[in-house]
Amino acid sequence: MTDLVELPLYDLAHSRAGDKGNRANLSLIPYRPELYPILAEQVTEARVLALFAHRGATRCRRYDLPLLHAFNFVVDDVLEGGVNASLNLDGHGKTQSFRLLALTVQVPRHLAP
């Protein structure tokens, strides 16, 4: 049996984000390539969509980039109408990457930092 530990993604990966209209693009890039298949299994479109549901997100698509050991998530309707339509100063794409990095995953103890 593998000894697993639960960790937030920020211990295992970094992220960059951007926005276009009411859509956020969130990258997820593990610090170590051997984490890529573990994150591929656990950081699903459904989990990311649920993470942003409170913001009105309606769809999430994940694009796998295996040669880069990275992912790109595109989340629709998550930015309260987008930069020009929202009164929320901190709710845009660039601030959403840390929300993604707060998601927890289970990893074998030997891969934990």
Secondary structure, DSSP 8 states (H G I E B T S, - for coil): ---EEEEEGGGTEE--EEEETTEEEEEEEESSGGGHHHHHHHS-HHHHHHHTGGGT--EEEEEEETTTTEEEEEEES-STT-TTT---SS-SHHHHHHHHHT-EEEEEGGG--
